[in-house]
Amino acid sequence: MNNERLKRITVEEGKCGGRPCLRGFRIRVSDVLELLAAGASHEEILTQYPFLENEDILAAIEYAAHQADHAVLRSS
């Protein structure tokens, strides 16, 4: 986990419903992930959102991976 990269993820009350965003901008981590899932390349995202940097996209991916990494307990 790259803690320095994850500092790019911000959560602010009143901005995007308190959801994780990139560097205080009004673009959510989930927006970037949805673009990637739809097949957009890093270059396409950076062209569409010129205020973003490639490290922001990588931060969104890393943040999602970290959020998804939790133990699942089975009931017996």
Distance bins in CASP14 RR format, pairs under 12 A and 6 or more apart:
PFRMAT RR
TARGET T0000
AUTHOR 0000-0000-0000
RMODE 2
METHOD distances of the structure
MODEL  1
1 7 0 0 0 0 0 1 0 0 0 0 0
1 9 0 0 0 0 0 1 0 0 0 0 0
1 59 0 0 0 0 0 1 0 0 0 0 0
1 61 0 0 0 0 0 1 0 0 0 0 0
1 62 1 0 0 1 0 0 0 0 0 0 0
1 63 0 0 0 0 1 0 0 0 0 0 0
1 65 0 0 0 0 1 0 0 0 0 0 0
1 66 1 0 0 1 0 0 0 0 0 0 0
1 67 0 0 0 0 0 1 0 0 0 0 0
1 69 0 0 0 0 1 0 0 0 0 0 0
2 8 0 0 0 0 1 0 0 0 0 0 0
2 9 0 0 0 0 0 1 0 0 0 0 0
2 55 0 0 0 0 1 0 0 0 0 0 0
2 58 0 0 0 0 1 0 0 0 0 0 0
2 59 0 0 0 0 1 0 0 0 0 0 0
2 61 0 0 0 0 0 1 0 0 0 0 0
2 62 1 0 0 1 0 0 0 0 0 0 0
2 63 0 0 0 0 0 1 0 0 0 0 0
2 65 0 0 0 0 0 1 0 0 0 0 0
2 66 0 0 0 0 1 0 0 0 0 0 0
3 9 0 0 0 0 0 1 0 0 0 0 0
3 59 0 0 0 0 0 1 0 0 0 0 0
3 62 0 0 0 0 1 0 0 0 0 0 0
3 63 0 0 0 0 0 1 0 0 0 0 0
3 66 0 0 0 0 0 1 0 0 0 0 0
4 55 0 0 0 0 1 0 0 0 0 0 0
4 58 0 0 0 0 0 1 0 0 0 0 0
4 59 0 0 0 0 1 0 0 0 0 0 0
4 62 0 0 0 0 0 1 0 0 0 0 0
5 22 0 0 0 0 0 1 0 0 0 0 0
5 23 0 0 0 0 0 1 0 0 0 0 0
5 53 0 0 0 0 0 1 0 0 0 0 0
5 54 0 0 0 0 0 1 0 0 0 0 0
5 55 1 0 0 1 0 0 0 0 0 0 0
5 56 0 0 0 0 1 0 0 0 0 0 0
5 57 0 0 0 0 0 1 0 0 0 0 0
5 58 1 0 0 1 0 0 0 0 0 0 0
5 59 1 0 1 0 0 0 0 0 0 0 0
5 60 0 0 0 0 1 0 0 0 0 0 0
5 61 0 0 0 0 1 0 0 0 0 0 0
5 62 1 0 1 0 0 0 0 0 0 0 0
5 63 0 0 0 0 1 0 0 0 0 0 0
5 65 0 0 0 0 0 1 0 0 0 0 0
5 66 0 0 0 0 0 1 0 0 0 0 0
6 20 0 0 0 0 0 1 0 0 0 0 0
6 22 0 0 0 0 0 1 0 0 0 0 0
6 23 0 0 0 0 0 1 0 0 0 0 0
6 29 0 0 0 0 0 1 0 0 0 0 0
6 55 0 0 0 0 0 1 0 0 0 0 0
6 56 0 0 0 0 0 1 0 0 0 0 0
6 58 0 0 0 0 0 1 0 0 0 0 0
6 59 1 0 0 1 0 0 0 0 0 0 0
6 60 0 0 0 0 0 1 0 0 0 0 0
6 61 0 0 0 0 0 1 0 0 0 0 0
6 62 1 0 0 1 0 0 0 0 0 0 0
6 63 1 0 0 1 0 0 0 0 0 0 0
6 64 0 0 0 0 0 1 0 0 0 0 0
6 65 0 0 0 0 0 1 0 0 0 0 0
6 66 1 0 0 1 0 0 0 0 0 0 0
6 67 0 0 0 0 0 1 0 0 0 0 0
7 22 0 0 0 0 0 1 0 0 0 0 0
7 23 0 0 0 0 1 0 0 0 0 0 0
7 24 0 0 0 0 0 1 0 0 0 0 0
7 55 0 0 0 0 0 1 0 0 0 0 0
7 56 0 0 0 0 0 1 0 0 0 0 0
7 59 0 0 0 0 1 0 0 0 0 0 0
7 62 0 0 0 0 0 1 0 0 0 0 0
7 63 0 0 0 0 0 1 0 0 0 0 0
8 20 0 0 0 0 0 1 0 0 0 0 0
8 21 0 0 0 0 1 0 0 0 0 0 0
8 22 1 0 1 0 0 0 0 0 0 0 0
8 23 1 0 1 0 0 0 0 0 0 0 0
8 24 0 0 0 0 1 0 0 0 0 0 0
8 25 0 0 0 0 0 1 0 0 0 0 0
8 27 0 0 0 0 0 1 0 0 0 0 0
8 29 0 0 0 0 1 0 0 0 0 0 0
8 32 0 0 0 0 0 1 0 0 0 0 0
8 52 0 0 0 0 1 0 0 0 0 0 0
8 53 0 0 0 0 1 0 0 0 0 0 0
8 54 0 0 0 0 0 1 0 0 0 0 0
8 55 1 0 0 1 0 0 0 0 0 0 0
8 56 1 0 1 0 0 0 0 0 0 0 0
8 57 0 0 0 0 1 0 0 0 0 0 0
8 58 0 0 0 0 1 0 0 0 0 0 0
8 59 1 0 1 0 0 0 0 0 0 0 0
8 60 0 0 0 0 1 0 0 0 0 0 0
8 61 0 0 0 0 0 1 0 0 0 0 0
8 62 0 0 0 0 1 0 0 0 0 0 0
8 63 0 0 0 0 1 0 0 0 0 0 0
9 16 0 0 0 0 0 1 0 0 0 0 0
9 18 0 0 0 0 0 1 0 0 0 0 0
9 19 0 0 0 0 0 1 0 0 0 0 0
9 20 1 0 1 0 0 0 0 0 0 0 0
9 21 1 0 0 1 0 0 0 0 0 0 0
9 22 1 0 0 1 0 0 0 0 0 0 0
9 23 0 0 0 0 1 0 0 0 0 0 0
9 24 0 0 0 0 1 0 0 0 0 0 0
9 25 0 0 0 0 0 1 0 0 0 0 0
9 27 0 0 0 0 0 1 0 0 0 0 0
9 28 0 0 0 0 0 1 0 0 0 0 0
9 29 1 0 0 1 0 0 0 0 0 0 0
9 30 0 0 0 0 0 1 0 0 0 0 0
9 32 0 0 0 0 0 1 0 0 0 0 0
9 33 0 0 0 0 0 1 0 0 0 0 0
9 55 0 0 0 0 0 1 0 0 0 0 0
9 56 0 0 0 0 1 0 0 0 0 0 0
9 57 0 0 0 0 0 1 0 0 0 0 0
9 58 0 0 0 0 0 1 0 0 0 0 0
9 59 1 0 1 0 0 0 0 0 0 0 0
9 60 1 0 0 1 0 0 0 0 0 0 0
9 61 0 0 0 0 0 1 0 0 0 0 0
9 62 0 0 0 0 1 0 0 0 0 0 0
9 63 1 0 1 0 0 0 0 0 0 0 0
9 64 0 0 0 0 1 0 0 0 0 0 0
9 66 0 0 0 0 1 0 0 0 0 0 0
9 67 0 0 0 0 0 1 0 0 0 0 0
10 16 0 0 0 0 1 0 0 0 0 0 0
10 18 0 0 0 0 1 0 0 0 0 0 0
10 19 0 0 0 0 0 1 0 0 0 0 0
10 20 1 0 0 1 0 0 0 0 0 0 0
10 21 1 0 1 0 0 0 0 0 0 0 0
10 22 1 0 0 1 0 0 0 0 0 0 0
10 23 1 0 0 1 0 0 0 0 0 0 0
10 24 1 0 1 0 0 0 0 0 0 0 0
10 25 0 0 0 0 1 0 0 0 0 0 0
10 26 0 0 0 0 0 1 0 0 0 0 0
10 27 0 0 0 0 0 1 0 0 0 0 0
10 28 0 0 0 0 0 1 0 0 0 0 0
10 29 0 0 0 0 1 0 0 0 0 0 0
10 56 0 0 0 0 0 1 0 0 0 0 0
10 59 0 0 0 0 0 1 0 0 0 0 0
10 60 0 0 0 0 0 1 0 0 0 0 0
10 63 0 0 0 0 0 1 0 0 0 0 0
11 17 0 0 0 0 1 0 0 0 0 0 0
11 18 1 0 1 0 0 0 0 0 0 0 0
11 19 1 0 0 1 0 0 0 0 0 0 0
11 20 1 0 1 0 0 0 0 0 0 0 0
11 21 1 0 0 1 0 0 0 0 0 0 0
11 22 0 0 0 0 0 1 0 0 0 0 0
11 23 0 0 0 0 0 1 0 0 0 0 0
11 24 0 0 0 0 1 0 0 0 0 0 0
11 28 0 0 0 0 0 1 0 0 0 0 0
11 29 0 0 0 0 1 0 0 0 0 0 0
11 63 0 0 0 0 0 1 0 0 0 0 0
12 18 1 0 0 1 0 0 0 0 0 0 0
12 19 0 0 0 0 1 0 0 0 0 0 0
12 20 0 0 0 0 1 0 0 0 0 0 0
12 21 1 0 0 1 0 0 0 0 0 0 0
12 22 0 0 0 0 0 1 0 0 0 0 0
12 23 0 0 0 0 0 1 0 0 0 0 0
12 24 1 0 0 1 0 0 0 0 0 0 0
12 25 0 0 0 0 0 1 0 0 0 0 0
12 26 0 0 0 0 1 0 0 0 0 0 0
12 28 0 0 0 0 0 1 0 0 0 0 0
13 19 0 0 0 0 0 1 0 0 0 0 0
13 21 0 0 0 0 0 1 0 0 0 0 0
14 21 0 0 0 0 0 1 0 0 0 0 0
14 24 0 0 0 0 0 1 0 0 0 0 0
14 26 0 0 0 0 0 1 0 0 0 0 0
15 21 1 0 0 1 0 0 0 0 0 0 0
15 22 0 0 0 0 0 1 0 0 0 0 0
15 23 0 0 0 0 0 1 0 0 0 0 0
15 24 1 0 0 1 0 0 0 0 0 0 0
15 25 0 0 0 0 1 0 0 0 0 0 0
15 26 1 0 0 1 0 0 0 0 0 0 0
15 27 0 0 0 0 0 1 0 0 0 0 0
15 28 0 0 0 0 1 0 0 0 0 0 0
16 22 0 0 0 0 0 1 0 0 0 0 0
16 24 0 0 0 0 1 0 0 0 0 0 0
16 25 0 0 0 0 1 0 0 0 0 0 0
16 26 1 0 1 0 0 0 0 0 0 0 0
16 27 0 0 0 0 1 0 0 0 0 0 0
16 28 1 0 1 0 0 0 0 0 0 0 0
16 29 0 0 0 0 1 0 0 0 0 0 0
16 30 0 0 0 0 1 0 0 0 0 0 0
16 31 0 0 0 0 1 0 0 0 0 0 0
17 26 0 0 0 0 0 1 0 0 0 0 0
17 28 0 0 0 0 1 0 0 0 0 0 0
17 30 0 0 0 0 0 1 0 0 0 0 0
18 24 0 0 0 0 0 1 0 0 0 0 0
18 26 0 0 0 0 0 1 0 0 0 0 0
18 28 0 0 0 0 1 0 0 0 0 0 0
18 29 0 0 0 0 0 1 0 0 0 0 0
18 30 0 0 0 0 0 1 0 0 0 0 0
19 26 0 0 0 0 0 1 0 0 0 0 0
19 27 0 0 0 0 0 1 0 0 0 0 0
19 28 1 0 1 0 0 0 0 0 0 0 0
19 29 1 0 0 1 0 0 0 0 0 0 0
19 30 1 0 0 1 0 0 0 0 0 0 0
19 31 0 0 0 0 1 0 0 0 0 0 0
19 32 0 0 0 0 0 1 0 0 0 0 0
19 33 0 0 0 0 0 1 0 0 0 0 0
19 60 0 0 0 0 0 1 0 0 0 0 0
19 63 0 0 0 0 0 1 0 0 0 0 0
19 67 0 0 0 0 0 1 0 0 0 0 0
20 26 0 0 0 0 0 1 0 0 0 0 0
20 27 0 0 0 0 0 1 0 0 0 0 0
20 28 1 0 0 1 0 0 0 0 0 0 0
20 29 1 0 1 0 0 0 0 0 0 0 0
20 30 1 0 0 1 0 0 0 0 0 0 0
20 31 0 0 0 0 0 1 0 0 0 0 0
20 32 0 0 0 0 0 1 0 0 0 0 0
20 33 0 0 0 0 0 1 0 0 0 0 0
20 56 0 0 0 0 0 1 0 0 0 0 0
20 59 0 0 0 0 1 0 0 0 0 0 0
20 60 0 0 0 0 1 0 0 0 0 0 0
20 62 0 0 0 0 0 1 0 0 0 0 0
20 63 1 0 0 1 0 0 0 0 0 0 0
20 64 0 0 0 0 1 0 0 0 0 0 0
20 66 0 0 0 0 0 1 0 0 0 0 0
20 67 0 0 0 0 1 0 0 0 0 0 0
21 27 1 0 0 1 0 0 0 0 0 0 0
21 28 1 0 1 0 0 0 0 0 0 0 0
21 29 1 0 0 1 0 0 0 0 0 0 0
21 30 0 0 0 0 1 0 0 0 0 0 0
21 31 0 0 0 0 1 0 0 0 0 0 0
21 32 0 0 0 0 1 0 0 0 0 0 0
21 49 0 0 0 0 0 1 0 0 0 0 0
21 51 0 0 0 0 0 1 0 0 0 0 0
21 52 0 0 0 0 0 1 0 0 0 0 0
21 56 0 0 0 0 1 0 0 0 0 0 0
21 59 0 0 0 0 0 1 0 0 0 0 0
21 60 0 0 0 0 1 0 0 0 0 0 0
21 63 0 0 0 0 0 1 0 0 0 0 0
22 28 1 0 0 1 0 0 0 0 0 0 0
22 29 1 0 0 1 0 0 0 0 0 0 0
22 30 0 0 0 0 0 1 0 0 0 0 0
22 31 0 0 0 0 1 0 0 0 0 0 0
22 32 1 0 0 1 0 0 0 0 0 0 0
22 33 0 0 0 0 0 1 0 0 0 0 0
22 45 0 0 0 0 0 1 0 0 0 0 0
22 46 0 0 0 0 0 1 0 0 0 0 0
22 49 0 0 0 0 1 0 0 0 0 0 0
22 51 0 0 0 0 1 0 0 0 0 0 0
22 52 1 0 0 1 0 0 0 0 0 0 0
22 53 0 0 0 0 1 0 0 0 0 0 0
22 54 0 0 0 0 0 1 0 0 0 0 0
22 55 0 0 0 0 1 0 0 0 0 0 0
22 56 1 0 1 0 0 0 0 0 0 0 0
22 57 0 0 0 0 1 0 0 0 0 0 0
22 58 0 0 0 0 0 1 0 0 0 0 0
22 59 1 0 0 1 0 0 0 0 0 0 0
22 60 1 0 0 1 0 0 0 0 0 0 0
22 61 0 0 0 0 0 1 0 0 0 0 0
22 62 0 0 0 0 0 1 0 0 0 0 0
22 63 0 0 0 0 1 0 0 0 0 0 0
23 29 0 0 0 0 0 1 0 0 0 0 0
23 32 0 0 0 0 0 1 0 0 0 0 0
23 49 0 0 0 0 0 1 0 0 0 0 0
23 51 0 0 0 0 1 0 0 0 0 0 0
23 52 0 0 0 0 1 0 0 0 0 0 0
23 53 0 0 0 0 1 0 0 0 0 0 0
23 55 0 0 0 0 1 0 0 0 0 0 0
23 56 1 0 0 1 0 0 0 0 0 0 0
23 57 0 0 0 0 0 1 0 0 0 0 0
23 59 0 0 0 0 1 0 0 0 0 0 0
23 60 0 0 0 0 0 1 0 0 0 0 0
24 51 0 0 0 0 0 1 0 0 0 0 0
24 52 0 0 0 0 0 1 0 0 0 0 0
24 56 0 0 0 0 0 1 0 0 0 0 0
24 59 0 0 0 0 0 1 0 0 0 0 0
25 31 0 0 0 0 0 1 0 0 0 0 0
25 32 0 0 0 0 0 1 0 0 0 0 0
25 49 0 0 0 0 1 0 0 0 0 0 0
25 50 0 0 0 0 0 1 0 0 0 0 0
25 51 1 0 0 1 0 0 0 0 0 0 0
25 52 1 0 0 1 0 0 0 0 0 0 0
25 53 0 0 0 0 0 1 0 0 0 0 0
25 56 0 0 0 0 1 0 0 0 0 0 0
25 60 0 0 0 0 0 1 0 0 0 0 0
26 49 0 0 0 0 0 1 0 0 0 0 0
26 51 0 0 0 0 0 1 0 0 0 0 0
26 52 0 0 0 0 0 1 0 0 0 0 0
27 33 0 0 0 0 0 1 0 0 0 0 0
27 34 0 0 0 0 0 1 0 0 0 0 0
27 35 0 0 0 0 1 0 0 0 0 0 0
27 45 0 0 0 0 1 0 0 0 0 0 0
27 46 0 0 0 0 0 1 0 0 0 0 0
27 48 0 0 0 0 1 0 0 0 0 0 0
27 49 1 0 0 1 0 0 0 0 0 0 0
27 50 0 0 0 0 0 1 0 0 0 0 0
27 51 0 0 0 0 1 0 0 0 0 0 0
27 52 1 0 0 1 0 0 0 0 0 0 0
27 53 0 0 0 0 0 1 0 0 0 0 0
27 56 0 0 0 0 1 0 0 0 0 0 0
27 57 0 0 0 0 0 1 0 0 0 0 0
27 59 0 0 0 0 0 1 0 0 0 0 0
27 60 0 0 0 0 1 0 0 0 0 0 0
28 34 0 0 0 0 1 0 0 0 0 0 0
28 35 0 0 0 0 0 1 0 0 0 0 0
28 49 0 0 0 0 0 1 0 0 0 0 0
28 56 0 0 0 0 0 1 0 0 0 0 0
28 60 0 0 0 0 1 0 0 0 0 0 0
28 63 0 0 0 0 0 1 0 0 0 0 0
28 64 0 0 0 0 0 1 0 0 0 0 0
29 35 0 0 0 0 0 1 0 0 0 0 0
29 36 0 0 0 0 0 1 0 0 0 0 0
29 52 0 0 0 0 0 1 0 0 0 0 0
29 56 0 0 0 0 1 0 0 0 0 0 0
29 57 0 0 0 0 1 0 0 0 0 0 0
29 58 0 0 0 0 0 1 0 0 0 0 0
29 59 0 0 0 0 1 0 0 0 0 0 0
29 60 1 0 1 0 0 0 0 0 0 0 0
29 61 0 0 0 0 1 0 0 0 0 0 0
29 62 0 0 0 0 1 0 0 0 0 0 0
29 63 1 0 1 0 0 0 0 0 0 0 0
29 64 1 0 0 1 0 0 0 0 0 0 0
29 65 0 0 0 0 0 1 0 0 0 0 0
29 66 0 0 0 0 0 1 0 0 0 0 0
29 67 0 0 0 0 1 0 0 0 0 0 0
30 36 0 0 0 0 0 1 0 0 0 0 0
30 37 0 0 0 0 1 0 0 0 0 0 0
30 60 0 0 0 0 1 0 0 0 0 0 0
30 61 0 0 0 0 0 1 0 0 0 0 0
30 63 0 0 0 0 0 1 0 0 0 0 0
30 64 0 0 0 0 1 0 0 0 0 0 0
30 67 0 0 0 0 0 1 0 0 0 0 0
31 37 0 0 0 0 0 1 0 0 0 0 0
31 38 0 0 0 0 0 1 0 0 0 0 0
31 40 0 0 0 0 0 1 0 0 0 0 0
31 45 0 0 0 0 1 0 0 0 0 0 0
31 48 0 0 0 0 0 1 0 0 0 0 0
31 49 0 0 0 0 1 0 0 0 0 0 0
31 52 0 0 0 0 0 1 0 0 0 0 0
31 56 0 0 0 0 0 1 0 0 0 0 0
31 57 0 0 0 0 0 1 0 0 0 0 0
31 60 0 0 0 0 1 0 0 0 0 0 0
31 64 0 0 0 0 0 1 0 0 0 0 0
32 38 0 0 0 0 0 1 0 0 0 0 0
32 39 0 0 0 0 0 1 0 0 0 0 0
32 40 0 0 0 0 1 0 0 0 0 0 0
32 42 0 0 0 0 1 0 0 0 0 0 0
32 44 0 0 0 0 0 1 0 0 0 0 0
32 45 1 0 0 1 0 0 0 0 0 0 0
32 46 0 0 0 0 0 1 0 0 0 0 0
32 48 0 0 0 0 0 1 0 0 0 0 0
32 49 0 0 0 0 1 0 0 0 0 0 0
32 52 1 0 0 1 0 0 0 0 0 0 0
32 53 0 0 0 0 0 1 0 0 0 0 0
32 54 0 0 0 0 0 1 0 0 0 0 0
32 55 0 0 0 0 0 1 0 0 0 0 0
32 56 1 0 0 1 0 0 0 0 0 0 0
32 57 1 0 1 0 0 0 0 0 0 0 0
32 58 0 0 0 0 1 0 0 0 0 0 0
32 59 0 0 0 0 1 0 0 0 0 0 0
32 60 1 0 1 0 0 0 0 0 0 0 0
32 61 0 0 0 0 1 0 0 0 0 0 0
32 62 0 0 0 0 0 1 0 0 0 0 0
32 63 0 0 0 0 1 0 0 0 0 0 0
32 64 0 0 0 0 1 0 0 0 0 0 0
33 39 0 0 0 0 0 1 0 0 0 0 0
33 40 0 0 0 0 0 1 0 0 0 0 0
33 45 0 0 0 0 0 1 0 0 0 0 0
33 56 0 0 0 0 0 1 0 0 0 0 0
33 57 0 0 0 0 1 0 0 0 0 0 0
33 58 0 0 0 0 0 1 0 0 0 0 0
33 59 0 0 0 0 0 1 0 0 0 0 0
33 60 1 0 1 0 0 0 0 0 0 0 0
33 61 1 0 0 1 0 0 0 0 0 0 0
33 62 0 0 0 0 0 1 0 0 0 0 0
33 63 0 0 0 0 1 0 0 0 0 0 0
33 64 1 0 1 0 0 0 0 0 0 0 0
33 65 0 0 0 0 0 1 0 0 0 0 0
33 67 0 0 0 0 0 1 0 0 0 0 0
33 68 0 0 0 0 0 1 0 0 0 0 0
34 40 0 0 0 0 1 0 0 0 0 0 0
34 45 0 0 0 0 0 1 0 0 0 0 0
34 60 0 0 0 0 0 1 0 0 0 0 0
34 64 0 0 0 0 0 1 0 0 0 0 0
35 41 0 0 0 0 1 0 0 0 0 0 0
35 42 0 0 0 0 1 0 0 0 0 0 0
35 43 0 0 0 0 0 1 0 0 0 0 0
35 44 1 0 0 1 0 0 0 0 0 0 0
35 45 1 0 1 0 0 0 0 0 0 0 0
35 46 0 0 0 0 0 1 0 0 0 0 0
35 47 0 0 0 0 0 1 0 0 0 0 0
35 48 1 0 0 1 0 0 0 0 0 0 0
35 49 0 0 0 0 1 0 0 0 0 0 0
35 52 0 0 0 0 0 1 0 0 0 0 0
35 56 0 0 0 0 0 1 0 0 0 0 0
35 57 0 0 0 0 1 0 0 0 0 0 0
35 60 0 0 0 0 1 0 0 0 0 0 0
35 61 0 0 0 0 0 1 0 0 0 0 0
36 42 0 0 0 0 1 0 0 0 0 0 0
36 43 0 0 0 0 0 1 0 0 0 0 0
36 44 0 0 0 0 1 0 0 0 0 0 0
36 45 1 0 0 1 0 0 0 0 0 0 0
36 56 0 0 0 0 0 1 0 0 0 0 0
36 57 1 0 0 1 0 0 0 0 0 0 0
36 58 0 0 0 0 0 1 0 0 0 0 0
36 60 0 0 0 0 1 0 0 0 0 0 0
36 61 1 0 0 1 0 0 0 0 0 0 0
36 64 0 0 0 0 1 0 0 0 0 0 0
37 45 0 0 0 0 0 1 0 0 0 0 0
37 60 0 0 0 0 0 1 0 0 0 0 0
37 61 0 0 0 0 0 1 0 0 0 0 0
37 64 0 0 0 0 0 1 0 0 0 0 0
38 44 0 0 0 0 1 0 0 0 0 0 0
38 45 0 0 0 0 0 1 0 0 0 0 0
38 48 0 0 0 0 0 1 0 0 0 0 0
39 45 0 0 0 0 1 0 0 0 0 0 0
40 46 0 0 0 0 1 0 0 0 0 0 0
40 47 0 0 0 0 1 0 0 0 0 0 0
40 48 1 0 0 1 0 0 0 0 0 0 0
40 49 0 0 0 0 0 1 0 0 0 0 0
40 52 0 0 0 0 0 1 0 0 0 0 0
40 57 0 0 0 0 1 0 0 0 0 0 0
41 47 0 0 0 0 1 0 0 0 0 0 0
41 48 0 0 0 0 0 1 0 0 0 0 0
41 54 0 0 0 0 0 1 0 0 0 0 0
41 57 0 0 0 0 1 0 0 0 0 0 0
42 48 0 0 0 0 0 1 0 0 0 0 0
42 49 0 0 0 0 0 1 0 0 0 0 0
42 52 0 0 0 0 1 0 0 0 0 0 0
42 53 0 0 0 0 0 1 0 0 0 0 0
42 54 1 0 1 0 0 0 0 0 0 0 0
42 55 0 0 0 0 0 1 0 0 0 0 0
42 56 0 0 0 0 1 0 0 0 0 0 0
42 57 1 0 1 0 0 0 0 0 0 0 0
42 58 0 0 0 0 1 0 0 0 0 0 0
42 60 0 0 0 0 0 1 0 0 0 0 0
42 61 0 0 0 0 0 1 0 0 0 0 0
43 49 0 0 0 0 0 1 0 0 0 0 0
43 50 0 0 0 0 0 1 0 0 0 0 0
43 52 0 0 0 0 0 1 0 0 0 0 0
43 54 0 0 0 0 1 0 0 0 0 0 0
43 57 0 0 0 0 0 1 0 0 0 0 0
44 50 0 0 0 0 0 1 0 0 0 0 0
44 52 0 0 0 0 0 1 0 0 0 0 0
44 57 0 0 0 0 0 1 0 0 0 0 0
45 51 0 0 0 0 0 1 0 0 0 0 0
45 52 1 0 0 1 0 0 0 0 0 0 0
45 53 0 0 0 0 0 1 0 0 0 0 0
45 54 0 0 0 0 1 0 0 0 0 0 0
45 56 0 0 0 0 1 0 0 0 0 0 0
45 57 1 0 0 1 0 0 0 0 0 0 0
45 58 0 0 0 0 0 1 0 0 0 0 0
45 60 0 0 0 0 1 0 0 0 0 0 0
45 61 0 0 0 0 0 1 0 0 0 0 0
46 52 1 0 1 0 0 0 0 0 0 0 0
46 53 1 0 0 1 0 0 0 0 0 0 0
46 54 1 0 0 1 0 0 0 0 0 0 0
46 55 0 0 0 0 0 1 0 0 0 0 0
46 56 0 0 0 0 1 0 0 0 0 0 0
46 57 1 0 0 1 0 0 0 0 0 0 0
46 58 0 0 0 0 0 1 0 0 0 0 0
47 54 0 0 0 0 0 1 0 0 0 0 0
48 57 0 0 0 0 0 1 0 0 0 0 0
49 56 0 0 0 0 1 0 0 0 0 0 0
49 57 0 0 0 0 1 0 0 0 0 0 0
49 60 0 0 0 0 0 1 0 0 0 0 0
50 56 0 0 0 0 0 1 0 0 0 0 0
52 58 0 0 0 0 0 1 0 0 0 0 0
52 59 0 0 0 0 1 0 0 0 0 0 0
52 60 0 0 0 0 1 0 0 0 0 0 0
53 59 0 0 0 0 1 0 0 0 0 0 0
53 60 0 0 0 0 0 1 0 0 0 0 0
54 60 0 0 0 0 0 1 0 0 0 0 0
54 61 0 0 0 0 0 1 0 0 0 0 0
55 61 0 0 0 0 0 1 0 0 0 0 0
55 62 0 0 0 0 1 0 0 0 0 0 0
56 62 0 0 0 0 0 1 0 0 0 0 0
56 63 0 0 0 0 0 1 0 0 0 0 0
57 63 0 0 0 0 0 1 0 0 0 0 0
57 64 0 0 0 0 0 1 0 0 0 0 0
58 64 0 0 0 0 0 1 0 0 0 0 0
58 65 0 0 0 0 0 1 0 0 0 0 0
59 65 0 0 0 0 0 1 0 0 0 0 0
59 66 0 0 0 0 0 1 0 0 0 0 0
60 66 0 0 0 0 0 1 0 0 0 0 0
60 67 0 0 0 0 0 1 0 0 0 0 0
61 67 0 0 0 0 0 1 0 0 0 0 0
61 68 0 0 0 0 0 1 0 0 0 0 0
62 68 0 0 0 0 0 1 0 0 0 0 0
62 69 0 0 0 0 0 1 0 0 0 0 0
63 69 0 0 0 0 0 1 0 0 0 0 0
END
